[in-house]
Each structure stands twice: as C-alpha cells, then as structure tokens.
Amino acid sequence: MFYSPNCSDTVSAPRPSPDRESNSLVIDYHNDLSSLVNDPQWWTANFGWLSFTPKRPFFGGGLLGRLADICIQEIKGKYSMAEDLINSWTKLEYIICSVIVILGGVYEIPSIGPAYPAARGYQRQHAYRSVAHREARASRDIFVLWIGLLSFLIAGADSLSQKGYEWPSLLENHLQFHPAIADLIRASDLGTFSHEVQRIGAFIYLTKDDIEKTHQPSVRWLITHNIPIWYHRPEIDGEDPTKLKRKGCLNSRGQCKACFPREIVEETMVDPLSGALKIKKGEMWLNTFTPELTYMIRCNTDVTSLMSGTVIKAVVGYITDYVTKSGLS
C-alpha cells in the first residue's frame, strides 16, 4: 500500500518500479497523452520533472493565456488553427524551450525534455476538422508537459541560488528577453508553487541506494514545493483501507487539518531525508507523544487525547490538563 503525507487524492496503483539504473521512460508522443498528464509516475533521474506537471493548468495571463482557445478554420478545403494563433503558440514554444535550455545548462539540472509541441502538428493543415482539433489538443498537452519541466527547473534554480545566478537575469542577459517575461513566468503556473496549482506528483523511494540512483530530491524539498508524493508502506498492507482515509476537519484540498492518519514511528529519530525530528508514534489515529515530552513542554492540551482534531475533543483535553496534571495546577 502507498501512503502520502501531503495528498488525499485516490491514485491508481503504479506500474512496477522502473529500472533505477537506466532511468528510462518510453513516451510515445503520437498517442494519447492523457495518462501522462494526469497520473503520477515513479521518480527517475531524467523524468522526475513529470511530478511538476499541473493537473488542471490555468491558461490565463499574458504568457499562457494564448493556449486557452483552439480555433480551427477552413482554408481552401484544409483545416488548421488561425494563423495569428499559430504564430502565438510558436512564440510561446520558443520562449519556454529557450528558458529550459538555459536553466538546465547553467544550473546543471539533469532532465530529458518532451517532444516539441509542433511535432504534433498544430502548425500544419489537415484534411478534416476533427483531426485538426485532435492534433491541436495533443500539442497543448505537450505544452503542459513543458510547463512541468520548466517549473521543475525553476524550483531547482531557486534552490541553487548560492551559485551566484538569479535566473531572471539569465533570461535578460543571455536570451535578451524583456524583464517582463520573468514576471509573467513567476505569475503563471510555471513559477507558482502554492496549493492553488495542483500538480501530478510522484511515487518516491525511501532507501538510500534508490534515492542516489534516481537523483531524487529530499521529501522536505518536494513538500515545500507542494508536489504530492506517495511511498510504499509495507507495514500497513494488511490494514483496512477505510481506516486510512482522512477524517475530521478538512481543509479546502480535502486534507485533514490535523494531518491524520499519522505516520507510525517505532522509535524517536531524525528523518535522514528531511532532517525533521520524528517522535515515536504507535497508532495512526492517536497522538502517542510520550507523557514525559508533554510534561516538559507544559502543553496546555493533552495531546494524547486528541483523536481527530475536533474542537470538542480539544476542549476536553484542555480541561483535562488542569484536572489531572499536578505540574500545571
């Protein structure tokens, strides 16, 4: 069974883990790409950027707004997109691809990019209107993949700022782009890593060897950039799936505000992936922090009594502190 610390979405079971050594992923850009732009994949060194692909991209603003509408017109018995729209998409393709090349080269971030959107034929004429629509939509799906790749590179560039570069200045100095281009990127799904931009996410590894082979970033880094992650939890394979569903007070994304179910931790330890202190917890639906720790920090709420994080139970725990704990009286 797979567990996610930051996503409550129901995802289909992934295919068997890929070869960690070759980091290969075969993508046929001439077929339907819907699964690629909707379903999480295993993290690999060259295709980990797929996890940054937006699930529901917002085609708005001065940069991505040109992808919003697909207008097909007939010209001398052939069907194609309007010429001004083709030119607009071509310019966007040039901008995104140029930024990807410069960021990947300067910051030395490994990746294998998708095919060019034009490869699916949005610039060509077609014999049937339906074919023109199909190829235009497929080209836009590839644009969405490019958005994911560029978002991944921007996140990496921001994290590597100690190299002395600021990627917006690279666009201006190396590509002679207007400074407004960087502002448009920051304001779009390309450079936004908030909860509003829901991304596909990835299945990740927890063993040191697999992490090194796949060049997988830390769990903290992925969560900080709001990338949904799932990893294998063999210790809960025999559990009732209904017990693993989020309960209690939910936020706007359908996640439990108290982060239940909690991850089981057999011993208090420092997480080698994120550096976080993970306190011993033996039950998914109960905060089993040690009484000694609760007493030391003089917590005003008996955290061992909070099951689902509801207000009533919190109040009961609050009052119980002053009734039962001599150290707080």
Secondary structure, 3 states (H helix, E strand, C coil): CEECCCCCCCCCCCCCCCCCCCCCCCCCCCCCCCCCCCCCEECCCCCHHHHHCECCCCCCHHHHHHHCCCCEEEECCEEEECHHHHHHHHHHHHHHHHHHHHHHHHCCCCCCCCCCHHHHCCCCCECCHHHHHHHHHHHHHHHHHHHHHHHHHHHHHHHCHHHCCCHHHHHHHCCCCCHHHHHHHHHCCCCCCCCCCCECCEECCCCHHHHHHHCCCCHHHHHHCCCCEEEECHHHCCCCHHHHCCCCCECCCCCECCCCCCCCECCCEECCCCCCEECCECCCCCCCCCHHHHHHCCCCCCHHHCCCCCHHHHHHHHHHHHHHCHHHC
